[in-house]
Structures are given as C-alpha cells and as structure tokens.
Amino acid sequence: MTEEKPKKEETEKKEPSSTKDTEDKKKEVKVPEKFKKLVDEIEKMPVSDLAELVKILEEKFGIEAQTQMAFAPMPGAAGAQGAGEGAEEKSSYNVELTGIGDKKIEVIKIIRDITDKGLKESKDLVDAAEKEPQTIRENVKKEEAEEMKKKFEAAGAKVELK
C-alpha cells in the first residue's frame, strides 16, 4: 500500500500545472456528507472570490486565516532547548485578559472594538475574566498585541501576552 502512494505522487509531479496538484490533493480529502454541498460550491469559486470570502469570514468571526507554512519552521523536535529559543523569537501572541480593573465599561468597549463581538458577548467575556483569565484574541502579531495591551492598560485592565 505504501508503494502506490509514491507512484501516484510521481505522476502528479510530472504534470506541469501546479493547480492540478492541488486539485488532486483536494480530491483525496474525505468530505463529510453534511459539508459536501458547501465544499463543492467553494471548489467552483474563482480565486478572487475565495480571497474575498476569507476576508469576510475573518471580519465576521474575528479570526485570522493562517497558511500551512506555520508548521514548516519547526526545528526537528528540539525539546526543551527549542522551546527556550522559540520564546525569544515569538512573533505571534495570544492576548489574555487577566483582570478588568475599575473601568468595566471601558474594557467592554475595547473588547467590542478588538473582536467585533456584540455588547452581550463582550460583557460576558469581561464577566468571565473577573473569575479567571480569558483569551481575547489568538495568534496576533507582536505589534498589534502590544497595541491591544496598551488600550486595556489605559482602561485599568490587566493583560498578558502569551
């Protein structure tokens, strides 16, 4: 069974079109029946429409799409030594609200601005942060994370970048 896969990959490499390679990889993925219609529609979309869809989803849900390149720079299971080096070179952070301070309403407003959540969702997040730390945003660039931290600290809240 392992012999068949390299043969298939060899035939894919011989084809000049790189889009054909990605199409073949898409076909190998087993799509659950409940998502089949959605995946079929997405496959038919032009790249420009897909890019626009990604941007809309990012804004709607307050997330950032990431490429698979995030997995590439892993230095071959270096253990504790690699973890120590990675902490110094970290370029993306999780913004965690650890305390809200005296200006609860200001903190709620900041969360609404940062995450594009509604008033109730933002308030619930702040209420939960009173009991235990809450992650506000994940995988944020260093500069953006520091800017968020400054906004929260100006409102009297405590934030950690992890």
N, CA and C atoms as a LAMMPS dump frame, in Angstrom:
ITEM: TIMESTEP
0
ITEM: NUMBER OF ATOMS
486
ITEM: BOX BOUNDS ff ff ff
-5.0000000000000000e+02 5.0000000000000000e+02
-5.0000000000000000e+02 5.0000000000000000e+02
-5.0000000000000000e+02 5.0000000000000000e+02
ITEM: ATOMS id mol type element x y z
1 1 1 N 0.814 -1.183 0
2 1 2 C 0 0 0
3 1 3 C 0.866 1.26 0
4 2 1 N 1.984 1.241 0.698
5 2 2 C 2.865 2.401 0.711
6 2 3 C 3.553 2.602 -0.626
7 3 1 N 3.667 1.544 -1.428
8 3 2 C 4.31 1.664 -2.722
9 3 3 C 3.433 2.433 -3.714
10 4 1 N 2.109 2.353 -3.572
11 4 2 C 1.209 3.014 -4.507
12 4 3 C 1.263 4.521 -4.373
13 5 1 N 1.365 5.037 -3.151
14 5 2 C 1.372 6.489 -2.951
15 5 3 C 2.554 7.163 -3.637
16 6 1 N 3.786 6.678 -3.484
17 6 2 C 4.884 7.341 -4.192
18 6 3 C 4.678 7.352 -5.699
19 7 1 N 4.112 6.273 -6.262
20 7 2 C 3.862 6.239 -7.697
21 7 3 C 2.875 7.32 -8.086
22 8 1 N 1.823 7.473 -7.271
23 8 2 C 0.828 8.488 -7.557
24 8 3 C 1.44 9.884 -7.468
25 9 1 N 2.274 10.108 -6.456
26 9 2 C 2.923 11.401 -6.296
27 9 3 C 3.873 11.674 -7.456
28 10 1 N 4.542 10.624 -7.965
29 10 2 C 5.444 10.796 -9.091
30 10 3 C 4.675 11.257 -10.324
31 11 1 N 3.491 10.689 -10.552
32 11 2 C 2.697 11.104 -11.702
33 11 3 C 2.216 12.533 -11.537
34 12 1 N 1.91 12.931 -10.305
35 12 2 C 1.489 14.308 -10.065
36 12 3 C 2.632 15.271 -10.351
37 13 1 N 3.838 14.919 -9.995
38 13 2 C 4.986 15.791 -10.198
39 13 3 C 5.293 15.97 -11.681
40 14 1 N 4.962 14.997 -12.508
41 14 2 C 5.252 15.069 -13.935
42 14 3 C 4.34 16.059 -14.641
43 15 1 N 3.152 16.319 -14.077
44 15 2 C 2.225 17.244 -14.715
45 15 3 C 2.707 18.67 -14.505
46 16 1 N 2.672 19.49 -15.541
47 16 2 C 3.215 20.839 -15.445
48 16 3 C 2.374 21.788 -14.599
49 17 1 N 1.095 21.572 -14.48
50 17 2 C 0.213 22.516 -13.789
51 17 3 C 0.236 22.296 -12.283
52 18 1 N 0.596 23.348 -11.529
53 18 2 C 0.601 23.238 -10.075
54 18 3 C -0.825 23.236 -9.539
55 19 1 N -1.785 23.81 -10.283
56 19 2 C -3.17 23.779 -9.829
57 19 3 C -3.716 22.358 -9.9
58 20 1 N -3.211 21.577 -10.811
59 20 2 C -3.635 20.179 -10.901
60 20 3 C -3.226 19.424 -9.638
61 21 1 N -2.029 19.715 -9.113
62 21 2 C -1.57 19.079 -7.878
63 21 3 C -2.514 19.395 -6.74
64 22 1 N -2.917 20.64 -6.602
65 22 2 C -3.808 20.999 -5.505
66 22 3 C -5.185 20.395 -5.705
67 23 1 N -5.633 20.28 -6.955
68 23 2 C -6.921 19.646 -7.216
69 23 3 C -6.879 18.179 -6.815
70 24 1 N -5.772 17.488 -7.133
71 24 2 C -5.643 16.085 -6.774
72 24 3 C -5.646 15.923 -5.263
73 25 1 N -4.976 16.811 -4.563
74 25 2 C -4.941 16.732 -3.1
75 25 3 C -6.325 16.968 -2.524
76 26 1 N -7.1 17.877 -3.118
77 26 2 C -8.453 18.133 -2.649
78 26 3 C -9.325 16.898 -2.83
79 27 1 N -9.131 16.193 -3.92
80 27 2 C -9.94 15.011 -4.194
81 27 3 C -9.658 13.897 -3.201
82 28 1 N -8.449 13.846 -2.653
83 28 2 C -8.087 12.795 -1.711
84 28 3 C -8.717 12.993 -0.335
85 29 1 N -9.133 14.208 -0.016
86 29 2 C -9.72 14.504 1.285
87 29 3 C -11.142 13.97 1.32
88 30 1 N -11.468 13.272 2.388
89 30 2 C -12.826 12.759 2.558
90 30 3 C -13.67 13.85 3.205
91 31 1 N -14.681 14.296 2.48
92 31 2 C -15.552 15.36 2.963
93 31 3 C -16.818 14.721 3.541
94 32 1 N -17.148 15.045 4.796
95 32 2 C -18.389 14.517 5.377
96 32 3 C -19.593 14.971 4.545
97 33 1 N -20.611 14.173 4.511
98 33 2 C -21.801 14.428 3.708
99 33 3 C -22.415 15.794 4.02
100 34 1 N -22.41 16.184 5.29
101 34 2 C -23.056 17.445 5.669
102 34 3 C -22.332 18.67 5.105
103 35 1 N -21.054 18.546 4.715
104 35 2 C -20.298 19.658 4.159
105 35 3 C -20.084 19.528 2.654
106 36 1 N -20.524 18.442 2.069
107 36 2 C -20.246 18.165 0.667
108 36 3 C -20.743 19.284 -0.256
109 37 1 N -21.972 19.755 -0.056
110 37 2 C -22.539 20.798 -0.908
111 37 3 C -21.727 22.092 -0.792
112 38 1 N -21.353 22.451 0.428
113 38 2 C -20.574 23.662 0.662
114 38 3 C -19.195 23.565 0.01
115 39 1 N -18.536 22.434 0.178
116 39 2 C -17.206 22.239 -0.406
117 39 3 C -17.281 22.272 -1.93
118 40 1 N -18.329 21.678 -2.495
119 40 2 C -18.493 21.704 -3.948
120 40 3 C -18.641 23.135 -4.459
121 41 1 N -19.409 23.952 -3.755
122 41 2 C -19.583 25.351 -4.159
123 41 3 C -18.266 26.116 -4.065
124 42 1 N -17.518 25.878 -3.013
125 42 2 C -16.237 26.564 -2.831
126 42 3 C -15.25 26.168 -3.92
127 43 1 N -15.25 24.904 -4.304
128 43 2 C -14.336 24.441 -5.353
129 43 3 C -14.603 25.137 -6.682
130 44 1 N -15.849 25.502 -6.934
131 44 2 C -16.215 26.129 -8.202
132 44 3 C -15.906 27.628 -8.231
133 45 1 N -15.612 28.223 -7.071
134 45 2 C -15.38 29.666 -6.987
135 45 3 C -14.031 30.055 -7.584
136 46 1 N -13.968 31.225 -8.222
137 46 2 C -12.671 31.738 -8.668
138 46 3 C -11.833 32.176 -7.465
139 47 1 N -10.538 32.229 -7.64
140 47 2 C -9.618 32.556 -6.556
141 47 3 C -9.926 33.93 -5.959
142 48 1 N -10.279 34.891 -6.804
143 48 2 C -10.574 36.239 -6.291
144 48 3 C -11.778 36.225 -5.353
145 49 1 N -12.797 35.418 -5.684
146 49 2 C -13.964 35.302 -4.805
147 49 3 C -13.604 34.594 -3.504
148 50 1 N -12.731 33.592 -3.59
149 50 2 C -12.292 32.889 -2.379
150 50 3 C -11.547 33.824 -1.445
151 51 1 N -10.694 34.662 -2.003
152 51 2 C -9.947 35.619 -1.187
153 51 3 C -10.906 36.582 -0.492
154 52 1 N -11.923 37.03 -1.217
155 52 2 C -12.918 37.937 -0.631
156 52 3 C -13.705 37.226 0.471
157 53 1 N -14.057 35.966 0.236
158 53 2 C -14.786 35.183 1.238
159 53 3 C -13.968 35.025 2.513
160 54 1 N -12.684 34.759 2.37
161 54 2 C -11.802 34.613 3.532
162 54 3 C -11.781 35.906 4.335
163 55 1 N -11.663 37.044 3.657
164 55 2 C -11.643 38.335 4.354
165 55 3 C -12.944 38.576 5.109
166 56 1 N -14.053 38.248 4.49
167 56 2 C -15.355 38.434 5.133
168 56 3 C -15.463 37.556 6.375
169 57 1 N -15.045 36.296 6.262
170 57 2 C -15.107 35.384 7.407
171 57 3 C -14.187 35.845 8.533
172 58 1 N -13.02 36.374 8.173
173 58 2 C -12.098 36.892 9.186
174 58 3 C -12.74 38.033 9.958
175 59 1 N -13.364 38.957 9.235
176 59 2 C -14 40.095 9.894
177 59 3 C -15.223 39.667 10.701
178 60 1 N -16.017 38.803 10.141
179 60 2 C -17.264 38.364 10.788
180 60 3 C -16.995 37.653 12.104
181 61 1 N -15.986 36.783 12.139
182 61 2 C -15.743 35.959 13.32
183 61 3 C -14.516 36.392 14.119
184 62 1 N -13.864 37.465 13.703
185 62 2 C -12.714 37.972 14.446
186 62 3 C -11.55 37.003 14.483
187 63 1 N -11.298 36.339 13.365
188 63 2 C -10.198 35.369 13.293
189 63 3 C -9.247 35.762 12.182
190 64 1 N -8.097 35.122 12.16
191 64 2 C -7.137 35.335 11.09
192 64 3 C -6.849 34.007 10.416
193 65 1 N -6.996 33.983 9.102
194 65 2 C -6.672 32.768 8.36
195 65 3 C -5.163 32.611 8.336
196 66 1 N -4.711 31.388 8.519
197 66 2 C -3.274 31.129 8.527
198 66 3 C -2.933 30.135 7.439
199 67 1 N -1.756 30.294 6.902
200 67 2 C -1.3 29.354 5.894
201 67 3 C -0.683 28.144 6.574
202 68 1 N -0.473 27.105 5.811
203 68 2 C 0.14 25.909 6.364
204 68 3 C 1.613 26.109 6.649
205 69 1 N 2.182 27.207 6.244
206 69 2 C 3.585 27.499 6.487
207 69 3 C 3.882 27.593 7.983
208 70 1 N 2.868 27.787 8.79
209 70 2 C 3.075 27.898 10.228
210 70 3 C 3.704 26.621 10.781
211 71 1 N 3.513 25.506 10.097
212 71 2 C 4.062 24.25 10.565
213 71 3 C 5.483 24 10.049
214 72 1 N 5.89 24.684 9.02
215 72 2 C 7.176 24.429 8.387
216 72 3 C 8.39 24.766 9.255
217 73 1 N 8.449 25.882 9.971
218 73 2 C 9.687 26.246 10.651
219 73 3 C 9.985 25.486 11.936
220 74 1 N 9.319 24.389 12.196
221 74 2 C 9.586 23.636 13.413
222 74 3 C 10.967 22.989 13.349
223 75 1 N 11.846 23.288 14.282
224 75 2 C 13.198 22.725 14.247
225 75 3 C 13.243 21.31 14.8
226 76 1 N 13.063 20.321 13.978
227 76 2 C 13.117 18.893 14.257
228 76 3 C 13.093 18.419 15.705
229 77 1 N 12.013 18.626 16.415
230 77 2 C 11.808 18.127 17.785
231 77 3 C 12.999 18.403 18.691
232 78 1 N 13.294 19.652 18.919
233 78 2 C 14.468 20.037 19.7
234 78 3 C 14.244 19.961 21.202
235 79 1 N 13.021 19.686 21.652
236 79 2 C 12.754 19.524 23.085
237 79 3 C 12.799 20.832 23.836
238 80 1 N 13.305 20.812 25.062
239 80 2 C 13.316 21.987 25.932
240 80 3 C 14.203 23.094 25.369
241 81 1 N 15.284 22.735 24.733
242 81 2 C 16.179 23.738 24.161
243 81 3 C 15.445 24.533 23.08
244 82 1 N 14.705 23.865 22.22
245 82 2 C 13.955 24.534 21.169
246 82 3 C 12.861 25.408 21.736
247 83 1 N 12.23 24.999 22.809
248 83 2 C 11.17 25.797 23.417
249 83 3 C 11.733 27.091 23.983
250 84 1 N 12.889 27.053 24.567
251 84 2 C 13.52 28.25 25.112
252 84 3 C 13.88 29.233 24.022
253 85 1 N 14.362 28.747 22.908
254 85 2 C 14.728 29.62 21.799
255 85 3 C 13.477 30.207 21.153
256 86 1 N 12.416 29.408 21.041
257 86 2 C 11.183 29.862 20.413
258 86 3 C 10.532 30.987 21.184
259 87 1 N 10.663 31.01 22.491
260 87 2 C 10.042 32.057 23.293
261 87 3 C 10.665 33.409 22.998
262 88 1 N 11.954 33.451 22.701
263 88 2 C 12.627 34.711 22.406
264 88 3 C 12.243 35.246 21.024
265 89 1 N 11.999 34.364 20.08
266 89 2 C 11.757 34.761 18.7
267 89 3 C 10.269 34.785 18.361
268 90 1 N 9.416 34.712 19.324
269 90 2 C 7.987 34.61 19.096
270 90 3 C 7.47 35.841 18.364
271 91 1 N 6.688 35.616 17.324
272 91 2 C 6.175 36.738 16.541
273 91 3 C 4.66 36.868 16.636
274 92 1 N 3.967 35.85 17.146
275 92 2 C 2.527 35.961 17.333
276 92 3 C 2.17 35.58 18.767
277 93 1 N 1.162 36.261 19.28
278 93 2 C 0.805 36.117 20.682
279 93 3 C -0.694 35.908 20.839
280 94 1 N -1.053 35.345 21.987
281 94 2 C -2.436 35.288 22.414
282 94 3 C -2.616 36.392 23.438
283 95 1 N -3.643 37.213 23.271
284 95 2 C -3.916 38.308 24.195
285 95 3 C -4.909 37.788 25.223
286 96 1 N -4.476 37.773 26.486
287 96 2 C -5.295 37.201 27.558
288 96 3 C -5.622 38.27 28.592
289 97 1 N -6.909 38.448 28.872
290 97 2 C -7.379 39.403 29.866
291 97 3 C -7.356 38.719 31.225
292 98 1 N -6.515 39.227 32.138
293 98 2 C -6.361 38.587 33.453
294 98 3 C -7.07 39.35 34.562
295 99 1 N -7.362 40.622 34.334
296 99 2 C -8.076 41.428 35.323
297 99 3 C -8.72 42.608 34.635
298 100 1 N -9.874 43.067 35.162
299 100 2 C -10.586 44.131 34.448
300 100 3 C -10.448 45.506 35.075
301 101 1 N -10.038 45.6 36.315
302 101 2 C -9.866 46.9 36.954
303 101 3 C -11.188 47.553 37.298
304 102 1 N -11.174 48.884 37.452
305 102 2 C -12.356 49.623 37.888
306 102 3 C -13.263 50.078 36.741
307 103 1 N -12.728 50.145 35.532
308 103 2 C -13.484 50.676 34.388
309 103 3 C -14.019 49.544 33.504
310 104 1 N -14.976 48.823 34.047
311 104 2 C -15.522 47.653 33.361
312 104 3 C -16.132 48.029 32.005
313 105 1 N -16.842 49.122 31.951
314 105 2 C -17.497 49.535 30.702
315 105 3 C -16.461 49.852 29.627
316 106 1 N -15.376 50.508 30.018
317 106 2 C -14.309 50.813 29.065
318 106 3 C -13.692 49.531 28.506
319 107 1 N -13.5 48.551 29.368
320 107 2 C -12.922 47.271 28.94
321 107 3 C -13.866 46.574 27.961
322 108 1 N -15.163 46.623 28.234
323 108 2 C -16.155 46.027 27.328
324 108 3 C -16.074 46.703 25.958
325 109 1 N -15.966 48.034 25.945
326 109 2 C -15.864 48.767 24.677
327 109 3 C -14.621 48.361 23.895
328 110 1 N -13.52 48.195 24.602
329 110 2 C -12.276 47.801 23.93
330 110 3 C -12.417 46.408 23.326
331 111 1 N -13.025 45.498 24.068
332 111 2 C -13.225 44.138 23.554
333 111 3 C -14.112 44.173 22.32
334 112 1 N -15.157 44.984 22.35
335 112 2 C -16.04 45.099 21.177
336 112 3 C -15.26 45.593 19.966
337 113 1 N -14.399 46.58 20.174
338 113 2 C -13.606 47.122 19.062
339 113 3 C -12.613 46.101 18.517
340 114 1 N -11.955 45.4 19.409
341 114 2 C -10.9 44.465 19.011
342 114 3 C -11.457 43.213 18.349
343 115 1 N -12.55 42.681 18.901
344 115 2 C -13.053 41.391 18.441
345 115 3 C -14.268 41.471 17.533
346 116 1 N -14.863 42.639 17.401
347 116 2 C -16.104 42.804 16.632
348 116 3 C -17.243 41.964 17.19
349 117 1 N -17.203 41.683 18.492
350 117 2 C -18.294 40.958 19.142
351 117 3 C -19.377 41.941 19.534
352 118 1 N -20.548 41.411 19.81
353 118 2 C -21.654 42.238 20.252
354 118 3 C -21.484 42.639 21.707
355 119 1 N -22.384 43.496 22.171
356 119 2 C -22.323 44.004 23.536
357 119 3 C -22.448 42.878 24.558
358 120 1 N -23.41 41.992 24.373
359 120 2 C -23.623 40.91 25.339
360 120 3 C -22.43 39.962 25.388
361 121 1 N -21.922 39.592 24.216
362 121 2 C -20.773 38.685 24.167
363 121 3 C -19.555 39.308 24.843
364 122 1 N -19.347 40.594 24.593
365 122 2 C -18.212 41.298 25.204
366 122 3 C -18.375 41.383 26.713
367 123 1 N -19.582 41.692 27.168
368 123 2 C -19.852 41.779 28.605
369 123 3 C -19.641 40.418 29.266
370 124 1 N -20.133 39.36 28.619
371 124 2 C -19.945 38.004 29.165
372 124 3 C -18.47 37.657 29.281
373 125 1 N -17.696 38.067 28.31
374 125 2 C -16.259 37.806 28.331
375 125 3 C -15.594 38.536 29.492
376 126 1 N -15.977 39.786 29.704
377 126 2 C -15.414 40.567 30.807
378 126 3 C -15.842 39.963 32.153
379 127 1 N -17.11 39.566 32.253
380 127 2 C -17.579 38.931 33.498
381 127 3 C -16.803 37.653 33.786
382 128 1 N -16.534 36.869 32.755
383 128 2 C -15.769 35.632 32.923
384 128 3 C -14.326 35.937 33.322
385 129 1 N -13.785 37.054 32.819
386 129 2 C -12.405 37.439 33.139
387 129 3 C -12.256 37.835 34.599
388 130 1 N -13.356 38.218 35.251
389 130 2 C -13.302 38.528 36.677
390 130 3 C -12.991 37.274 37.488
391 131 1 N -13.418 36.126 36.992
392 131 2 C -13.232 34.861 37.699
393 131 3 C -11.938 34.158 37.317
394 132 1 N -11.635 34.157 36.013
395 132 2 C -10.418 33.515 35.527
396 132 3 C -9.979 34.181 34.223
397 133 1 N -8.691 34.119 33.895
398 133 2 C -8.191 34.764 32.669
399 133 3 C -8.917 34.257 31.417
400 134 1 N -9.164 35.177 30.493
401 134 2 C -9.865 34.858 29.252
402 134 3 C -9.032 35.294 28.057
403 135 1 N -8.947 34.438 27.051
404 135 2 C -8.229 34.775 25.829
405 135 3 C -9.124 35.663 24.97
406 136 1 N -8.606 36.82 24.617
407 136 2 C -9.359 37.78 23.812
408 136 3 C -9.132 37.522 22.323
409 137 1 N -7.877 37.418 21.913
410 137 2 C -7.526 37.118 20.533
411 137 3 C -6.348 36.16 20.516
412 138 1 N -6.277 35.332 19.494
413 138 2 C -5.195 34.364 19.351
414 138 3 C -4.389 34.668 18.096
415 139 1 N -3.113 34.3 18.149
416 139 2 C -2.198 34.426 17.001
417 139 3 C -2.177 35.844 16.423
418 140 1 N -1.936 36.803 17.306
419 140 2 C -1.874 38.209 16.915
420 140 3 C -0.414 38.596 16.746
421 141 1 N -0.13 39.405 15.74
422 141 2 C 1.237 39.875 15.534
423 141 3 C 1.684 40.682 16.747
424 142 1 N 2.979 40.674 16.989
425 142 2 C 3.561 41.294 18.177
426 142 3 C 3.143 42.752 18.325
427 143 1 N 3.258 43.526 17.252
428 143 2 C 2.936 44.954 17.31
429 143 3 C 1.472 45.174 17.668
430 144 1 N 0.598 44.393 17.038
431 144 2 C -0.837 44.525 17.287
432 144 3 C -1.181 44.104 18.717
433 145 1 N -0.533 43.053 19.205
434 145 2 C -0.778 42.579 20.566
435 145 3 C -0.351 43.631 21.586
436 146 1 N 0.785 44.265 21.352
437 146 2 C 1.256 45.298 22.277
438 146 3 C 0.326 46.504 22.263
439 147 1 N -0.21 46.83 21.089
440 147 2 C -1.16 47.941 20.981
441 147 3 C -2.433 47.633 21.776
442 148 1 N -2.923 46.39 21.656
443 148 2 C -4.107 45.981 22.419
444 148 3 C -3.841 46.066 23.917
445 149 1 N -2.671 45.617 24.314
446 149 2 C -2.299 45.642 25.723
447 149 3 C -2.319 47.075 26.253
448 150 1 N -1.789 48.021 25.485
449 150 2 C -1.783 49.43 25.893
450 150 3 C -3.202 49.954 26.08
451 151 1 N -4.108 49.581 25.169
452 151 2 C -5.502 50.03 25.282
453 151 3 C -6.138 49.509 26.569
454 152 1 N -5.929 48.222 26.84
455 152 2 C -6.51 47.635 28.054
456 152 3 C -5.913 48.266 29.314
457 153 1 N -4.608 48.45 29.312
458 153 2 C -3.957 49.022 30.489
459 153 3 C -4.39 50.461 30.716
460 154 1 N -4.672 51.201 29.647
461 154 2 C -5.162 52.567 29.775
462 154 3 C -6.532 52.584 30.462
463 155 1 N -7.297 51.509 30.277
464 155 2 C -8.618 51.396 30.906
465 155 3 C -8.522 50.754 32.287
466 156 1 N -7.318 50.432 32.73
467 156 2 C -7.126 49.856 34.067
468 156 3 C -7.164 48.346 34.115
469 157 1 N -7.251 47.696 32.956
470 157 2 C -7.302 46.223 32.922
471 157 3 C -5.889 45.649 32.895
472 158 1 N -5.784 44.389 33.26
473 158 2 C -4.505 43.687 33.208
474 158 3 C -4.541 42.662 32.09
475 159 1 N -3.501 42.683 31.251
476 159 2 C -3.438 41.806 30.088
477 159 3 C -2.081 41.133 30.046
478 160 1 N -2.079 39.861 29.636
479 160 2 C -0.84 39.129 29.431
480 160 3 C -0.757 38.711 27.978
481 161 1 N 0.436 38.768 27.421
482 161 2 C 0.682 38.294 26.067
483 161 3 C 1.367 36.955 26.173
484 162 1 N 0.758 35.933 25.641
485 162 2 C 1.339 34.59 25.747
486 162 3 C 1.615 34.031 24.375
